[in-house]
Amino acid sequence: MMNALALEFYKIRRKKIGLMLLMFLTVEWLWVFMSVSRAIAKNPDQAVWEAAIFSISSMNGLFMPILTAIVISRICDMEHKGATWKMLLATNVKRSRLYGAKFACAMSLLLLGVLAQCAFIILLGWIKGFDGAIPFDLLLRFAGGSMLTGLAVAALQQWLSLGFKNQAFALCLGMLGGFAGMTAGLFPEAFRRLLIWSYYMDLGPVAYQYGENNGTYLIQQVSAGAVAAAVIMAILFYAAGNLTVTRQEV
């Protein structure tokens, strides 16, 4: 498995996925920085760590589904364009192992993105002079919720990226997922539970309660049902994709 994973990283060394990841996240960070700055200008009480964490969580609903789709498409598309499946299978490596190596490669890159987001939240807090110590417990919960959601989203995207040669299907799903994640708060909770992209906010540690004049940031307790639903979807999407690729003719 480690050899297959090392091979995946070797194959993407010239794909500039890391640079693309950084550029994509930079756009998100600029958006969050301006949003938080405007909120603090209107109400200085908004200069709290919860504001930065909530803003990143809400923006992840838009940016992360699209970013995940692009990263996984770049990793998987080389097998379709280069017609390398037969050469890989000639090495007597099981397809399921190759499938797992690609998934692990993608999740490693997304993990770096989430860790970079945590570093940005800390930097934003220092720049804006947030009160109190760095809330490492909230950052850990933020990273955990983002990665758990990312597991399910990535499993779904890899299923499509390897199952179909035309990457337009997977990329379109990523854009639709970004729209769903951005507007998830407008849907009833029962329906929202079916949209894995909404879990970037649902599994986040901070919620925002609107008031007549000013809103308030609240520490939300993530329900066990939401966590279980995300885990089940991740397992189902991964198993379905793995089964599809394993039985696919090359």
C-alpha positions in Angstrom: 0.0 0.0 0.0 2.8 2.4 0.9 4.5 1.7 -2.4 1.3 2.4 -4.3 0.8 5.7 -2.3 4.4 6.8 -3.0 3.8 6.1 -6.7 0.7 8.4 -6.6 2.7 11.2 -5.2 5.4 10.6 -7.7 2.9 10.8 -10.6 1.4 14.1 -9.5 4.8 15.8 -8.8 4.4 18.0 -11.9 0.7 18.5 -11.7 1.2 21.6 -9.4 -1.7 20.5 -7.3 -0.1 22.0 -4.2 0.1 25.4 -5.9 -3.5 25.2 -7.1 -4.6 24.2 -3.6 -2.8 27.2 -2.1 -4.3 29.6 -4.7 -7.8 28.3 -4.1 -7.5 28.6 -0.4 -6.0 32.1 -0.6 -9.2 33.3 -2.4 -11.2 31.8 0.5 -9.0 33.5 3.1 -9.3 36.9 1.5 -13.1 36.5 1.4 -13.1 35.5 5.1 -10.7 38.3 6.0 -12.9 40.9 4.4 -16.1 39.4 5.9 -14.7 39.4 9.4 -13.2 42.9 9.1 -16.6 44.3 8.0 -18.3 42.6 10.9 -15.8 43.9 13.4 -16.1 47.4 12.0 -19.9 47.4 12.5 -19.7 45.7 15.9 -16.4 45.4 17.8 -17.9 42.6 19.9 -17.5 40.4 16.9 -13.8 40.3 17.3 -13.8 36.7 18.7 -12.3 33.5 17.7 -15.7 32.0 17.0 -16.3 34.5 14.2 -13.2 33.3 12.3 -14.0 29.6 12.8 -17.6 30.1 11.7 -16.7 32.1 8.6 -14.2 29.5 7.5 -16.8 26.7 8.1 -19.4 28.5 6.1 -17.1 29.3 3.2 -15.9 25.6 3.2 -19.4 24.7 2.1 -18.7 26.6 -1.1 -15.0 26.2 -1.7 -14.2 22.7 -0.4 -16.5 20.7 -2.7 -15.1 22.4 -5.8 -11.6 22.1 -4.6 -12.0 18.4 -3.7 -13.5 17.7 -7.2 -10.5 19.4 -8.9 -7.9 17.7 -6.8 -9.3 14.2 -7.3 -10.0 14.8 -10.9 -6.3 15.8 -11.4 -5.2 12.7 -9.6 -7.5 10.3 -11.5 -7.6 11.8 -14.9 -4.0 10.8 -15.7 -5.1 7.1 -15.7 -7.8 7.8 -18.3 -5.7 10.1 -20.6 -2.6 8.0 -20.4 -4.4 4.7 -20.6 -2.2 3.5 -17.8 -4.6 1.1 -16.1 -3.4 -1.9 -18.0 0.3 -1.1 -17.2 -0.5 -0.7 -13.5 -2.5 -3.9 -13.4 0.3 -5.7 -15.2 2.4 -5.2 -12.0 0.0 -7.6 -10.2 -1.2 -4.8 -7.9 -4.9 -5.2 -7.0 -7.3 -2.5 -8.3 -8.6 -2.0 -4.8 -5.1 -1.2 -3.6 -4.6 1.4 -6.3 -8.0 2.8 -5.6 -7.1 3.1 -1.9 -3.7 4.7 -2.7 -5.4 7.4 -4.8 -7.9 8.1 -2.1 -5.2 8.3 0.5 -3.2 10.7 -1.7 -6.2 13.0 -2.2 -7.0 13.0 1.5 -3.4 13.8 2.4 -3.6 16.9 0.2 -6.9 17.9 1.7 -5.6 17.4 5.2 -2.8 19.9 4.4 -5.5 22.3 3.3 -7.4 22.0 6.5 -4.3 22.4 8.6 -3.5 25.6 6.6 -7.0 26.8 7.4 -6.3 26.3 11.1 -3.1 28.3 10.8 -5.0 31.1 9.0 -7.6 31.3 11.8 -4.7 31.7 14.3 -3.1 34.4 12.1 -6.4 36.2 11.6 -6.9 36.2 15.4 -3.5 37.8 16.0 -4.0 40.4 13.3 -7.5 41.4 14.6 -6.5 41.1 18.3 -9.1 38.5 19.3 -9.5 38.2 23.1 -8.5 35.1 25.0 -6.2 32.3 24.3 -6.2 30.3 21.0 -9.1 27.9 21.2 -7.2 24.7 20.3 -10.2 22.6 21.3 -12.5 24.4 18.8 -9.8 24.2 16.1 -9.4 20.5 16.7 -13.2 20.1 16.3 -13.2 22.2 13.2 -10.4 20.1 11.6 -12.2 16.9 12.6 -15.5 17.9 11.2 -14.0 19.2 8.0 -12.0 16.0 7.4 -14.9 13.8 8.2 -17.1 15.6 5.7 -14.1 15.6 3.3 -13.9 11.9 3.5 -17.4 11.4 2.2 -17.2 14.2 -0.4 -13.8 12.8 -1.7 -15.2 9.2 -1.8 -18.1 10.4 -3.9 -15.9 12.4 -6.2 -13.4 9.6 -6.7 -16.2 7.3 -7.6 -17.2 9.5 -10.5 -13.7 10.5 -11.5 -12.5 6.9 -11.9 -15.9 5.5 -13.0 -16.2 8.0 -16.0 -13.5 9.0 -18.4 -15.2 12.3 -19.0 -14.2 14.4 -15.9 -16.9 16.9 -16.7 -19.4 14.8 -14.7 -17.2 14.9 -11.5 -16.4 18.6 -11.9 -20.1 19.5 -12.4 -21.0 17.5 -9.3 -18.3 19.5 -7.4 -19.8 22.8 -8.5 -23.3 21.6 -7.6 -22.0 20.5 -4.2 -20.5 24.0 -3.7 -23.9 25.5 -4.4 -25.6 23.1 -2.0 -23.1 23.7 0.7 -23.4 27.4 0.4 -27.2 27.4 0.6 -27.6 24.4 3.0 -28.8 26.7 5.8 -31.9 27.5 3.8 -33.1 23.8 3.7 -35.0 22.0 6.4 -32.8 19.9 8.6 -34.3 16.6 7.5 -33.5 17.4 3.9 -30.1 18.9 4.7 -29.0 15.6 6.3 -29.1 14.0 2.8 -26.7 16.6 1.4 -23.2 15.6 2.4 -21.9 19.1 1.4 -23.9 20.7 4.2 -21.9 18.9 6.8 -19.0 21.4 6.6 -21.2 23.6 8.7 -23.3 21.0 10.5 -20.1 19.4 11.9 -18.5 22.7 12.7 -18.0 23.7 16.3 -19.6 27.2 16.0 -23.1 28.3 15.0 -24.5 31.8 14.5 -27.8 32.8 16.0 -29.5 35.8 14.4 -31.1 38.5 16.6 -33.1 41.6 16.0 -30.1 43.9 16.0 -27.0 41.7 16.3 -26.3 38.1 16.0 -24.4 35.9 18.5 -21.9 33.1 17.9 -22.6 29.9 19.8 -20.6 26.8 20.5 -22.7 24.0 19.0 -22.8 20.4 20.1 -22.5 18.2 17.1 -25.2 15.5 17.2 -24.1 11.8 17.1 -26.6 11.3 14.3 -24.8 13.8 12.0 -21.5 12.1 12.7 -22.9 8.7 12.0 -24.6 9.9 8.8 -21.3 11.3 7.5 -19.4 8.1 8.4 -22.0 5.9 6.7 -22.0 8.0 3.6 -18.2 7.9 3.4 -18.2 4.1 3.7 -21.0 3.7 1.2 -19.5 6.0 -1.4 -16.0 4.5 -1.1 -17.3 0.9 -1.2 -19.5 1.7 -4.3 -16.6 3.4 -6.1 -14.2 0.6 -5.2 -16.6 -2.0 -6.5 -17.3 -0.1 -9.7 -13.6 0.3 -10.5 -12.8 -3.3 -9.5 -15.3 -4.7 -12.0 -14.7 -2.1 -14.7 -13.2 -3.3 -18.0 -9.9 -1.7 -19.0 
